[in-house]
Amino acid sequence: MKTTFNVLFFLKRDKQKKNGNVPLMCRITVDGNETRFSMKTDIDPCHWDVKSGKMTGRSAKALEINGLIDNTKSVLNRIYHQELERMQSVNAEKVKNIFLGINTKQQTLLELFKKHNADVKSLIGISKSKATHQKYEVTLKHTTSFLRKKYNLSDIPFAEINHMFISDFETYLRVDCLCNANTTAKFMQFFKRIILIARNNGWMPHDPFSNYKIRLNKVDRGYLTKEELELIFKKKIEIPRLEYVRDIFIFSCFTGLAYIDVYNLKQSNIRTSFDDNLWIMTKRQKTNVNSNIPLLEVPKKILEKYKGKLPEGKILPITSNQKMNAYLKEIGDLCEIKKNLTFHLARHTFATTITLSQGVPIETVSKMLGHTNIKTTQIYARITDNKIGHDMGVLSGKLKEMENAFQL
């Protein structure tokens, strides 16, 4: 990056001393921004040449002062070019501080990253989730390992993070950590958040992400078909822990609630709405967005099954997400379903099999899922073969009417 650099020596004439001498000053200018410092010596203004910025004559005093000026100018130039080559950015204040041996406190990457993660942790249950905190912690761990391996550093100033650093970090995630493209992109998004905080605080002179695009590949998210859903629902399960998990999974398939929102569900969230029917009225913990869902017959029966049988006001016998997913794999084996059953698959199934494929408008589905952007709903949604068949059947009927009208 091209910058302008200039060093000027001048007399501070408004600070004239009793003997008539005035202090000699040095001014450094980088890209129009300047700083100055005293040369710790006084000069008779009668022997100062403003044009050359030096003392006139060949006296011992003149030779000493002019030698000091030449040496100072040479050292300042060297500092400027070294910092420009090392960091691709430099300012007048930093050149002066290095020359004077002043240690300036630099904001560093891992120091801010740790503080940020501690702040996120304190907001768990308020505006952040445990999952979000965990993702930032894993990103911090990868960043720490990258700094040690690539640069042999325990931390790095923000001013030294450039585009090459970003590219090298991406390569490290793909090659050393064996992350796939989308996982790498997610880590880069979390890392970019820390860089954005640093830039907003004025700790970075440039944006290392300015020519870097984070790309997420589209993924065809799985879902259960009507037949698979019915198979799980009707399967006779004699192991209580698996029966509980099956019921809660089916409940989510018919409500679209994520695990944490089912976990937080209370009786107070089940209310009679404007149509005199029962609705689930809650807020998604992930986004704090309202999510209002009509309570269909299947989830209503599941709630009735456990009504008054659970402690602490719970309405469903839900366990940890980790155990839920482990037990769902057992249920998948029992039902001979080859798909990878996870709790979040229920949310996809609600979007696809229960709502969109039945003709529910995507705007309505987006509202029920508690999405802030309809593009998020489009990621979950896909058109099933049954829906295509139904729609084309309707079209075929309309075309026949049109064809009849054109017959001679």
N, C-alpha and C positions, 0 to 999 in steps of 0.2 A: 504494500500500500504506500503510495507516494505521499510524502509529507514535506513541509518546509521547515528549515532549521536555521537559526541565526543567533550569533553571540555578539553583544555590543558592550563596550566599556565606556563609562561616562562618569562625570563628576556630580556629586550631590551638592550643588552650590548653595542650597538653602540651609545647609548645616556647617557653615563656615566657622572655623575655630579662631581663637584669639590671635594665633600667629598668622592668620590669613589662609591657611591650608584648608582643603575640603576633602571629604572622604571619596575614595575611588570605589565605584560600584560596577557590578557585572549584571547584564540583563540577558536572559535566555528566552528565546521566542520559538515555539513549536506550533505550527498551523495557526498563527495569529494569537495564541495564548501565551502570556509571558509570566515570568517570575524573575526576581532579582535578589542579589545578596551582596554584602559588603566584602571588599577585598582586604579589609583590615589594614589599610594603609592610607595615608593622607598625601595630597599633592598640592603644590602651589599652582593655582589655576593659570598663572601667567606662563607656565611651561607646558601647558596641555594643548594638543592639537585635536580639535573636535573631529575633523575630517578623517584623520587616520586612526583616531582612538588610541593615541599613544603620547608619551612625553616627548618634547622636542629636545634637541641638544645631545651631546655625548658625555654628559657628566656621569659620575658613578651612580648617582641616584636615578638618572634617566635610564641607564643600562639595566639597573636592577629592576625597576618598575616595568620596563618594556619586556624584559625577559620573563617576569612573572605573568604579564598579560599573554605573551605568546604561549607559554607553557599551559596556562589555564585554558586558553582557547583550544589547544591541541587535545588536552585531556577531556574537555567537554564534548568535543567532536567525536572522540573515540567512544565515550560512554553512550552518546546518542546512537551511533551506528551499531554498536554491540547490542543495545537494547532493542533497536529496530529489527535487527536480524534474529534475535532470540525470541521476541514476543510478537513481532509484526505490528506492534503499536508502542508508542512512547509519548510522554508528555513532558512539558518543561519542568514541572515540579519534581518529577522522578529523576530527571537528569541532575537537577540541583542537589537533591537529597543524596544521591549516590556520590556525587563529587564531594559533598560536605561530610559524608560518612554518617548521615542520619538514617537510622533504621525506621522505616515506616511500616505500620501494621497492615499486612495484606490479608484480605478476606480469602479464605481457602474453600475449596470444593467440599471436602469431607466434613469440615467443621460445620458448614451450613447444612449439608445433607443430614447430619446427625440431629441438629437442632430442629430441622423441618420434620423429621420422622418422630421426634419426641412430641412436637406439637400435634401431629396427626394422631399419635397414640392417646394424647389427652382428650381428643375430640371423639374417640370411639364411643358410640352410643348416643352422641349428640348430632354430629354432622358427618362422621366418618365411620366406616365399618372396619372390623378386624381384618377382613380380606384386603382392603386397601392398604392398611398399615403394613401387612405382611408383604405385599408386592413392593412397596417402597423399601422395606428392609432387605429383600432379596436383591433389588437393584443396587442398593448401597453396598451389599456384599460383593457383587460382581464388579462394581466400580473400584472398590478397595483392592481387589485382586488384580484388576487390570493395571492400576497405577504401580503396584509392586512389580508385576511381570514386565510391563512395557518400559517403564521409566525408573524403576527401582526407587520409588518415592512413597512416603507414607501419607502425603497430601500434596496438593498443587494449588497455587494462586489462580483465581479466576482469570486474571489478565493473561495467563499463559495458555489458556484453553482456546484452541483454534479449530478450523475445519478439519485439519488432519487428525487432531485428537478425536473428534467425533467419528470420523471414518474408521480409525484404528479401533475404537471401542466397539463399533458395529462388527468389524471383522473378528475381534476377540470373542464376542458373544456367539457368533456363528461357528467359529473354528474351535476355540478352546472350551466353550461351555456347551457346544453342540445344540444350541437353540435353533428352532426352526424360524422361518421368515417372520411369521406373525408374532411369535414370542419375543423375538429380537425387537420388532417394531414396538411392542408394548413396553419393553424395558427402555427403549429410546424415548418413548413418550414420557415416562416417569422421570428419566434423566433430564429431559428438556424442561420439565417443570422447575427443577432446581436452577438451571441456567436462566430461566425467565425471572425468577426471584432475584438472582444476582444482577441481572441487567436492569431490573426495575429499581434496584438500590444504587445503581451507578457504579457497580464494582467491575464492570466489563466494558471496555471501550468499543467492542464490536460484537456482532452476533455470530457465533460459530455455526449456527443452524441456518444461516441466510441462504446458502446454496445446497442445503441438504433437505431432502424430502423423505418423510417417514411414510412408508407404503405398507398398507395392510391388504393381504390377499383375501379375496372373497372366499368364504368357507360355506359349503353346503351343510348347514346344521341339521343333525338328525332329528327325527320325530317318530312317534308311533302311529301306525295306521289304525283305523277303526277296529279291524280284526285283531290286531295285536293288543290293543287296549282292552277289548272285550275278553280276550284270552286271560290277561292278567286279572281282570276284575272278577271273572267267574272261577278262577283256579281255586280249588279247595286247599287251603294252607293250614296245617295243624300245628305249626311252630308259632307260638304267640308273637315273638319278636319280628318274624317275617310278616305275619298278618298285620301288625301295627304299621310296618313300613309300607306294605302294599296299600293299605287304606289311605295313608297320608299322601302317597305318590298319586293315587287316583284322584284324591281331593285336589291336588295341585294341577293335575291334567284338566280338571273341569273348572278351575278358577284362575289359572295362569300365575299364581303367586310363587315367588322365588322362595328358597328354603328359609332365609332369615325372616321373611314376612309371614310365613306360616308359623315359624317359631314364636314370633311376637304376637300372634293373633290371640285376641281375648274375646270373651262373650260380648263385651261392649262394642266390638267392631261389627257385630251382626245386628243390623237394624232394619226396621220396616221403612221403606222409602216411599216416594211419591205414587208408585203404582200399587201400593198396599202389599207388595211382595218383599221377602227378605233379601237384603243386599249385604255384601261384605264392603265395609267402608273403612279404608285404612290409608296409611301413607307408606310408600316404599322407603325402606331404610336407606337404600343406596342413593336415591336421588331426592328424598323428602317430597316427592310429588304424590298428590292424591291419586288413589286407585280405587274406583268404585265398580264392583262386579256383582251382577245379579246372581243369587244363590240358586243354582240349578238343583234338580231333584237328587242327583247322585251325591254331590257334596253335602246336601242337606241331610240325607240319610246317614252319611258317615259321621256327621256331627251328632246326630241323635243317638248313634250307636255308643258314643263315649260320654254322653251328657251325664254329669254328676258322678262320674267314676274316676276322675283324675284329681290329684292334689293341687294346691296353690292356684286354683282358678283356671287351670289349663283346660283347653277344650279339645286338644288332640295329643296323643301320646308320643310326641316328637323327641327324638334323641339327637346326637351330634350329626352334623352333615357328613362327617367322615364315616360314621357307622351306617348312616342311611345309605350311602353310596355302596358300601361293602355288602350290605344286606340286599340291596337291589340287584347286585350281580348274582347272588344266590337265587333270587326270584326269577331272574332272566334264565338261569340254567333250568329251574323247575318248569318254566313255561316253554323251554326250548326256543327262546328268542335270541337270535345271534347278535342283535344290536347291543352296543355298550350302554346299559341302563345306568343313568345318573339322575339325580334329583332334578337337575336343570333341564333334562330332556322333557320333563312334564310341562315346563313353560313353553318349550318349542311345540309340543303336541297340542297345547291349548290354542296357540296361535295358528297352527296349520289345520289339524284334524277337527278340532271342536268348533272353531269360529270361521276362519277365512274360507276353508273348503266348503262350508255350509252357506256361503254367501254373505256373511257378516262383513260390512265395509271395513277396509283397513283403518280408516279414521276411528271407527268405534273400537276396534281391537287395540289400537295404539293407546286410546284413552283408558281402557280396562287394564292394560299392561302397565300403565303408569309411566309411559315413555315421554320424554320431553321433546323428542324429534321423531317425526314419522319415518325418517330414514332408518332409525333403529328398528322399527317394526318391520320394515322391508327386509332386514337381515334375517329375522326369524321366519318370515313368511315365504312360502313357496306354493305353487299351484299343483295340486295333486291330479293324478290321471282321472279320478272320478269327477273332479270339478271340471276338467277340460271336456270330458265326455258329456256331462250335463249341459254345459254352456254350448257346445257344438250341436247337441240335440235340439236346443231351443233355436239356435241359428238355422238349423236345417229346416225346422218347421216354418220359420219365417220366409226362408228362401222358396219353399214350395208354394207358399201363398203368392209370392212375387212371380214365380214361374207360371203359375196358373193364369195370372193376370195378363201375361204376355203371349199366351197361346192363341193361335189363329183359329 
